[in-house]
Amino acid sequence: MANVYDVIVIGSGHNGLVCGSYLAKSGLKTLVLERRDIVGGAAVTEEFTPGFRASRFSYVMSLLHPRVIADLELNSFGLKVLPANDLFCPLGGDDYIVYSDDMKKTQAEFARFSKHDAEIYPEFARFLEQSATVVRQLLFETPVDPTKRNWSSFKNSASLLWRYRTIGDQAYRIVDLLTQSAYDYLSSWFESDVIKSILAYYASIGTFAGPKSPGTAYVILHHLIGEHEGAGGWGFVRGGMGAITEAIARSGQRFGMEVVTGAAVAEVLVSGGRATGVRTTDGREFKARAVACNAAAPTLYKRLVAREHLPAEVLRDIDSYRTFSTAFKMNIAAHEPPHYRAFDPARQGFKYPTYVHVAPGIEYLERAYDDAKYGWYSSRPFLTPVVPTIVDDSLAPPGKHVINIFGGHAPYELKGGASWSVEKPNLTRAALNAIDEMAPGFSSQIINVEMLVAPDLEAIVGLPQGHIFHGELSADQLFWQRPVAHWADYRTPITGLYLCSASCHPGGGVSGIPGHNAAREIRRDWKRL
């Protein structure tokens, strides 16, 4: 009977740990099974070259929700956020632009490119914040199914509409964000392409799209809804992103949550239409009244559950759920961080730009996407170099640095049958050339580079096709259609089987919200399980 639990959680990524911690806190005997030998999923800190540790996959904190932090008391378990400085964007040569949480500072920067844009920016910021407020309220909602005709579904849909009855014209603004391209949305406000590119950059992060692709305006908002200090709410975590999942795990363990590593799940056990437990790849069986899956929805529906247990329409919908990724990640050990030609500490008002975007213009972003659209990696990729070792001395030997670079685009599959084993060095060279153009000589300071492309992200931490959000953040894959229609409420067609991953509402990012919401729905159903 030692292998019998109330709930089993598949995967120890941050959402799985959040889900497990809330369930354990409510008194349920909870087990988390992790395939790797380290807890944390994509939010881990690992040594990638001797003496250097990095946030190997996810790399900055923005979306981890204050409610989750408070409920699980993460600060008392070692979570320490180190706010990033203002966003610094080199434009080539000695030119640059700074984007700050300080309204007047950002206006002064914008005024260098457009007096009109500087003057209208406060109105734009208020407008976007009003939309963000609505979206933040929706984060903790359980998506309804407006097509069901039973009384319970009607009541849930009516209740949701009533709660948001006062949003008024905000509804139209949300529709604009969901349907317009980032470029069109920003062009209705700003005239300078430089200024548009500062915000349109966010629409490209983790998304197989360019700033002129319809629907990308919403992705800007998704990245900027964080509620922490720092540029756009972004910051570092002392000890790397693994400190987040370590804190969550310790929080859950005080309530009795168990975590077992090296326990890859091969199958969800189903009997009589209900989940009864799981079987690992080494043959161990664990029984439970409920199973919560923190793996991606395609992994659950296509690999962990036998097809005969699932409706044909669910299998059809999950086959069309879009996860094709063009993201890549670089972890660099270096003697010195990049020294940007355009950066002047006295002029910018901070010692070093720990948070940088390299994408000088809308055309640059769009052309990076064009390369990927036709099956190849960007010859001039957009890049986010961050240097956590400026504020965190725990990651590298004294005087040395770790540089994390998130970039795009590098397709999961290359055209013509080309192999990433051959092309990785060429992509690395292209990315470093883009950095060297803005920070001459940086490449000569490098000790070692780890390049991770989409197939690596899938193989190591299970991101579907390497997609950092577990699927595109587009109108057809949000709220009541994430991941599939009729099953967006964290439940599945199998009684007692739930999803708690970023494949669910509200999507990707280290927020903990899907895990929180899934735990709530499991507790609501508990007496009926």
Summary of the structure (lengths in Angstrom):
residues: 529
radius of gyration: 22.6
end to end distance: 19.4
largest distance: 71.3
contacts: 1941
relative contact order: 0.19
helix: 41%
strand: 19%
